[in-house]
Amino acid sequence: MTVVSGVDRDEAQEAADDQVVVHAFSGGSLIRITGDLDLSTAARLRATFETALASDPWIIVDLSRAGVTDSVGLGVLVAARHGARRRGGDVLLAAAPPFLVSFLQAARLGGVFTMFDTVPQAMTATLSRGTGPR
């Protein structure tokens, strides 16, 4: 998994299959995940969340290009959310694929995360600090 900060979407698409791209904006961070959220990517993803949380406790996770998610990857998302909540923020999920939504529901975590259909919806909610779920 490659972690790329502050690149545009075209550059990010040209990078490796498994990557995390971080975009800081006033009011939070946007983390775009491409590829799997699993044991092989967990350590890098965890470090990315910790770095983003140090800057701002509000994080949007763009999952539109996420691949397979296992329990370890889900654990990283849950830990990031706990860290954000302790700092007065939150981790919002955007454009989660149907498999991940089902996985969250099966793990009884469907109501834990605030989810949005699109990244712009999540950004609007973050900027206004209103985080109504879809």
N, C-alpha and C positions, 0 to 999 in steps of 0.2 A: 504494500500500500504506500502510495506517495502522498505526502502532505505538501500542498502548494498554497501559498498565501498571496492574496491580492492579484490574481490573474484574471483575465477575462474568460468568458465561456469557451471561445474558440481554442485558446491555448490549453484550457483544462481538458478539452475533448481529445487533444492530440497527445496527452500524457498517458501514463500506464492505465490498464484496465481497472485496477483497484486503487482508488485515490480519494483523498479528502481535500477539498478546496475551501479555504476560509476567507470570507469577505467580512471585514469590519465595517459597520455603519454606525451613525450616531444613534445610540439606543440599543445596540446589541451586536451580535455576530451572526452571520449566515454560514452554516457548514453544509457544503454539498458533498454527499457521499456517492461515489460511483464504485460499484462492485459489492463484494460481500462484507457483511458485518459478522465476523466469526472469530474463532480462536486465533487464526493467523493474522488478523488485522486489529485485534483488541487492544494491544499495548499502544500502538501508534494512535488509534482512535481515542483512547483514554488520555493520552498526553495532549492531543489536540483539544479535547474538551477542557482539560485543566488550564491550558494556555488561554483559551477563549474566555473561560470563566474569570480568570485573573484580570482581564480587561473590562468585562461587563457581564453581569449575571443573567442577561437575557440572550438566549440562543435559539435560533431557528435551524432545524435540521431538515434540509432538502433531501428527501428520500426517493425522488422521482427516478433516479438511476441506480437505486440500491438493488443488490442481488440477494443472495441467500442470507438469511439472518438466523443464527443459532442462539442457544441460551446464553452463551458468553457475550455475543454482540448485544443481545437484549439487556444483559446485566450492565454493560457499559452505558447504554442509554439511561437505564434506571439510576445508576450511580451519578451520572452527569446531572440528571434532574434533581436528585437529592442535594448535590453540591450547589446547584443554581438556587434552589429554594432556600437553603441555609443563608445564601447571600442576598435574598430578597428578589430573586429573579425566577426564571423558569426555562425549561427546554420545551419548545413547541415543535411538533412534527408536521411537516408539510409534504403533501403529495406521496403519502405512504402507499406502496403497492398493496393490492388486496391480500396477498399472502401475509404480509407483515401485520396488517390490521387483524386478520384472523388469528395470527400467532399471539398478538397482544390480548385479544379477547379470550383465547384458550388459556393463557397464563393469568387471567383475571386482572390484566393491566389495562384493559380497554378504557376504563374511566380515569386512569391515572394521568395519562398524557393528554394534553390539549392538542387536537389534530385539526389541520386545515386542508382543504382540497388543493390549494395552490400556495406557492411561495408568496405572491403578492398579498393574498389574504392574511397570511401569518405576519408579514411585515407591517401591514396596516394595523393589525391588532397589537403588535409589539410597540410600534411608534405611539399608539394612543393608550397603551397599557391596558387595553381591554382585551381579554383573551377568551372570548366566547367560543366554545367548541362548535364544530360543524354538526 
